[in-house]
Amino acid sequence: MSSFLEISRLHKTFPTPKGPLTVVKDFDLKIRKGEFIALIGHSGCGKSTVLSMIAGLSDVTLGGIILAGKEVTNAGPDRGVVFQSPCLLPWFTAFENVMLGVNQVYYTASKEERRQIAEYYLSVVGLADAMHKRPGELSQGMRQRCGIARAFALSPKMLLLDEPFGMLDNLTKMELQDVLLDLWQRDQKTALIVTHDVDEALYLADRVVMMTDGPEATVGEIFEVPFARPRDRRALLEDPAFYEAREHLLHFLNHRSHERPARPEGEPPAPKVKPPATGLRRFMGALAAA
């Protein structure tokens, strides 16, 4: 099967007072259409930096990202992004926040059709009775449900999730993992989630991509998740294979994440990293690195 997303020799370098710092180096990954990928690694290894470059929110220093046959050069509605803290406009209701994106993507649809799209996704994530409340009237979990609804309502080619459940209590996290899987299984959008939770990665993903430690982090190992879909959380927790897989991921993180894999024999050396951008782009890059 051909790759839907192809990342080749990806580098990301930030300017620092001590000189250029390469956070991600020689990052290669191919994702099939409809595949759910989890990206894990220690804090600061560059997981969110990779996701940000795929989203088009951060410039690529070297290398390339091809999504559905087109190079990613900037942000766009073909990628739905869910952050750890949902970026909702506080003066708009949950419904109005979702409608902002729906109005841009479905501008040829009638007002009634756009309303139905927003209401449908808000209902699916469990906000049918709260869609006309403002973010300040919603719990953290409810605000994240709104963020998930907004991302899916755009009907993106790819869904990007940056530790979306990292700020939630365990019960709410499990509830929203199930909400996410239910939505994903309806049309199986290609998805990538950044997480530090190995249990979450095994429950959600088809493959788990483990990153080496930074700086110059890269793909250390890719683990094929052996559990069939749809997945039942209780059955999974009773399966000895789940704990074997869990131990495999933890062993990499605890004992092998410092090992940088060798490039294939005969492959040319990586190109020299170009100097960091100047002016406004340098300022934005420094903000992203902070």
C-alpha positions as CSV (number, residue, x, y, z in Angstrom):
1,M,0.0,0.0,0.0
2,S,1.3,3.4,-0.9
3,S,2.1,6.0,1.7
4,F,-0.5,8.7,2.5
5,L,2.0,10.7,4.6
6,E,5.7,10.5,3.8
7,I,8.3,12.2,6.0
8,S,11.9,12.1,4.6
9,R,15.2,13.1,6.3
10,L,13.3,15.7,8.4
11,H,15.5,18.2,10.4
12,K,14.5,20.9,12.7
13,T,17.0,23.4,14.0
14,F,16.4,26.3,16.4
15,P,18.6,29.3,17.0
16,T,19.9,29.6,20.6
17,P,22.3,32.0,22.4
18,K,25.0,29.2,22.1
19,G,24.3,28.6,18.4
20,P,22.0,26.4,16.3
21,L,20.4,23.5,18.1
22,T,19.1,20.6,16.0
23,V,16.2,19.1,17.9
24,V,15.1,16.6,15.2
25,K,17.5,15.0,12.7
26,D,17.0,12.4,9.9
27,F,13.4,11.6,10.9
28,D,11.9,9.2,8.4
29,L,8.3,7.9,8.6
30,K,5.7,6.5,6.2
31,I,2.0,6.3,7.2
32,R,-0.6,4.5,5.2
33,K,-4.1,6.0,4.6
34,G,-6.4,5.3,7.4
35,E,-3.6,4.3,9.8
36,F,-3.5,5.4,13.4
37,I,0.0,6.2,14.6
38,A,1.2,7.0,18.1
39,L,4.5,8.9,18.6
40,I,6.1,8.4,22.0
41,G,9.4,9.4,23.6
42,H,10.8,11.2,26.6
43,S,9.9,14.8,27.3
44,G,11.8,17.2,25.2
45,C,12.8,14.7,22.5
46,G,10.9,16.6,19.7
47,K,7.6,14.7,19.4
48,S,5.5,17.9,19.4
49,T,8.0,19.5,17.1
50,V,7.5,16.8,14.5
51,L,3.7,17.1,14.8
52,S,4.0,20.9,14.5
53,M,5.9,20.6,11.2
54,I,3.3,18.1,9.8
55,A,0.6,20.6,10.8
56,G,2.5,23.3,8.9
57,L,2.8,25.4,12.1
58,S,6.6,25.2,12.2
59,D,9.0,25.5,9.3
60,V,11.0,22.5,8.2
61,T,14.8,23.2,8.4
62,L,15.7,20.3,6.0
63,G,13.9,17.3,4.5
64,G,10.3,17.1,3.3
65,I,6.8,16.1,4.2
66,I,4.4,14.8,1.6
67,L,0.7,14.5,2.4
68,A,-1.7,12.9,-0.1
69,G,0.8,13.7,-2.9
70,K,1.4,17.3,-2.0
71,E,4.3,18.9,-0.1
72,V,3.4,20.4,3.3
73,T,4.5,24.0,3.3
74,N,2.0,25.7,5.6
75,A,-1.0,25.1,7.8
76,G,-4.4,24.2,6.2
77,P,-7.8,22.7,6.9
78,D,-6.7,19.4,5.4
79,R,-5.1,18.7,8.8
80,G,-7.3,18.8,11.9
81,V,-5.2,19.6,15.0
82,V,-6.2,18.9,18.6
83,F,-3.8,20.4,21.3
84,Q,-3.4,19.5,24.9
85,S,-5.3,22.6,25.8
86,P,-8.1,23.3,23.4
87,C,-7.8,26.8,21.8
88,L,-11.4,27.9,22.1
89,L,-12.5,31.5,21.7
90,P,-13.9,32.3,25.2
91,W,-16.6,34.7,24.0
92,F,-18.1,32.1,21.6
93,T,-20.1,29.1,22.6
94,A,-18.9,25.6,21.9
95,F,-21.3,25.5,18.8
96,E,-19.9,28.9,17.5
97,N,-16.3,27.7,18.0
98,V,-17.0,24.6,15.8
99,M,-18.9,26.7,13.3
100,L,-15.9,29.0,12.7
101,G,-14.1,26.1,11.0
102,V,-17.2,24.6,9.4
103,N,-18.0,28.0,7.8
104,Q,-14.6,28.1,6.2
105,V,-14.5,24.6,4.9
106,Y,-18.1,24.1,3.8
107,Y,-18.6,27.7,2.5
108,T,-20.6,26.3,-0.5
109,A,-23.1,24.5,1.8
110,S,-26.3,26.1,3.0
111,K,-26.5,27.7,6.5
112,E,-28.7,24.8,7.6
113,E,-26.3,22.2,6.3
114,R,-23.4,23.8,8.1
115,R,-25.4,24.0,11.3
116,Q,-26.2,20.3,11.1
117,I,-22.6,19.4,10.6
118,A,-21.5,21.3,13.8
119,E,-24.4,19.9,15.8
120,Y,-23.7,16.4,14.7
121,Y,-20.1,16.3,15.8
122,L,-20.9,18.1,19.1
123,S,-23.6,15.5,19.8
124,V,-21.3,12.6,18.9
125,V,-18.7,13.8,21.5
126,G,-21.3,14.2,24.2
127,L,-22.0,17.9,24.1
128,A,-25.6,17.9,22.8
129,D,-26.9,19.6,25.9
130,A,-23.9,21.9,26.4
131,M,-23.2,23.1,22.9
132,H,-24.5,26.6,23.5
133,K,-22.4,27.2,26.6
134,R,-19.2,29.2,26.5
135,P,-15.8,27.6,27.4
136,G,-15.8,29.2,30.8
137,E,-19.0,27.2,31.6
138,L,-17.4,23.9,30.6
139,S,-15.1,21.5,32.4
140,Q,-11.6,20.8,31.0
141,G,-12.9,17.5,29.6
142,M,-15.9,19.1,27.9
143,R,-13.6,21.8,26.4
144,Q,-11.4,19.0,25.0
145,R,-14.6,17.3,23.6
146,C,-15.3,20.5,21.8
147,G,-11.8,20.6,20.4
148,I,-12.1,17.0,19.1
149,A,-15.5,17.9,17.5
150,R,-14.1,20.9,15.8
151,A,-11.2,18.9,14.3
152,F,-13.4,16.2,12.9
153,A,-16.1,18.6,11.7
154,L,-13.5,20.0,9.2
155,S,-13.4,16.6,7.5
156,P,-9.6,16.8,7.3
157,K,-7.3,14.4,5.4
158,M,-5.3,13.8,8.5
159,L,-5.9,14.2,12.3
160,L,-3.0,15.4,14.5
161,L,-3.3,15.2,18.2
162,D,-0.7,16.7,20.5
163,E,-1.1,15.0,23.9
164,P,-4.8,15.8,23.9
165,F,-5.6,14.0,27.2
166,G,-2.5,15.0,29.1
167,M,-4.2,17.5,31.4
168,L,-7.2,15.2,32.2
169,D,-7.9,12.9,35.1
170,N,-7.7,9.2,34.4
171,L,-11.5,8.6,34.2
172,T,-12.1,11.5,31.8
173,K,-9.0,10.5,29.8
174,M,-10.4,7.0,29.3
175,E,-13.8,8.4,28.3
176,L,-12.3,10.7,25.7
177,Q,-10.1,7.9,24.3
178,D,-13.2,6.0,23.6
179,V,-14.9,9.0,22.1
180,L,-11.9,9.5,19.8
181,L,-11.8,5.9,18.8
182,D,-15.6,5.9,18.1
183,L,-15.2,8.9,15.8
184,W,-12.1,7.6,14.1
185,Q,-13.6,4.2,13.4
186,R,-16.5,5.9,11.5
187,D,-14.3,6.8,8.5
188,Q,-10.8,5.9,9.7
189,K,-9.1,9.2,9.1
190,T,-5.3,9.0,9.0
191,A,-4.2,10.0,12.5
192,L,-1.1,10.7,14.5
193,I,-1.1,11.2,18.3
194,V,1.8,12.4,20.3
195,T,1.7,10.9,23.8
196,H,3.9,9.9,26.7
197,D,1.4,7.3,27.9
198,V,2.4,3.8,26.6
199,D,-1.0,2.4,27.6
200,E,-2.8,5.0,25.6
201,A,-0.5,4.4,22.6
202,L,-1.2,0.6,22.7
203,Y,-5.0,1.2,23.1
204,L,-5.4,3.7,20.2
205,A,-2.7,3.0,17.6
206,D,-1.9,0.5,14.8
207,R,1.8,1.3,15.2
208,V,3.8,3.0,17.9
209,V,6.8,5.1,16.7
210,M,9.4,5.4,19.4
211,M,11.7,8.4,19.3
212,T,15.3,8.5,20.5
213,D,16.4,11.1,23.1
214,G,17.2,14.6,21.9
215,P,18.9,16.6,20.7
216,E,19.1,15.3,17.2
217,A,16.2,12.9,18.0
218,T,15.0,10.5,15.3
219,V,12.9,7.3,14.9
220,G,14.4,4.6,17.2
221,E,12.0,1.8,16.6
222,I,8.5,1.1,15.2
223,F,6.3,-1.3,17.0
224,E,3.4,-3.1,15.3
225,V,0.5,-3.2,17.7
226,P,-0.9,-6.8,17.6
227,F,-4.4,-6.2,18.9
228,A,-7.4,-6.5,16.5
229,R,-10.0,-3.8,16.1
230,P,-12.5,-2.8,17.5
231,R,-10.7,-2.9,20.9
232,D,-12.3,-3.6,24.2
233,R,-10.4,-2.0,27.1
234,R,-11.3,-4.6,29.7
235,A,-10.4,-7.5,27.4
236,L,-7.1,-5.8,26.5
237,L,-6.2,-5.4,30.2
238,E,-6.8,-9.1,30.7
239,D,-4.6,-10.1,27.8
240,P,-1.0,-11.1,28.7
241,A,0.1,-9.9,25.3
242,F,-0.9,-6.4,26.3
243,Y,1.6,-6.5,29.2
244,E,4.3,-8.0,26.9
245,A,3.8,-5.1,24.5
246,R,3.8,-2.6,27.3
247,E,7.1,-4.0,28.6
248,H,8.6,-3.8,25.2
249,L,7.8,-0.1,24.9
250,L,9.0,0.7,28.4
251,H,12.2,-1.2,27.8
252,F,13.0,1.0,24.8
253,L,12.2,4.2,26.7
254,N,14.1,3.2,29.8
255,H,17.1,1.4,28.3
256,R,17.5,2.1,24.5
257,S,16.2,5.5,23.8
258,H,19.7,7.0,24.0
259,E,20.8,4.7,21.1
260,R,20.7,6.4,17.7
261,P,20.1,3.9,14.9
262,A,22.6,3.6,12.1
263,R,21.6,4.9,8.6
264,P,21.3,2.1,6.0
265,E,24.7,1.2,4.4
266,G,25.4,3.2,1.2
267,E,23.1,6.0,2.1
268,P,24.7,9.4,1.5
269,P,25.4,11.5,4.6
270,A,22.8,14.0,5.8
271,P,23.1,17.5,4.2
272,K,24.5,20.3,6.3
273,V,21.8,22.1,8.3
274,K,21.0,25.5,6.8
275,P,21.4,28.5,9.0
276,P,18.4,29.4,11.2
277,A,15.9,31.9,9.7
278,T,16.3,35.5,10.6
279,G,13.9,38.3,11.5
280,L,10.3,37.4,12.2
281,R,10.8,33.7,11.4
282,R,13.7,33.5,13.8
283,F,11.5,35.0,16.5
284,M,8.7,32.5,15.8
285,G,11.2,29.7,15.8
286,A,12.6,30.8,19.2
287,L,9.0,30.9,20.6
288,A,8.4,27.4,19.4
289,A,11.6,26.1,20.9
290,A,10.8,27.7,24.3
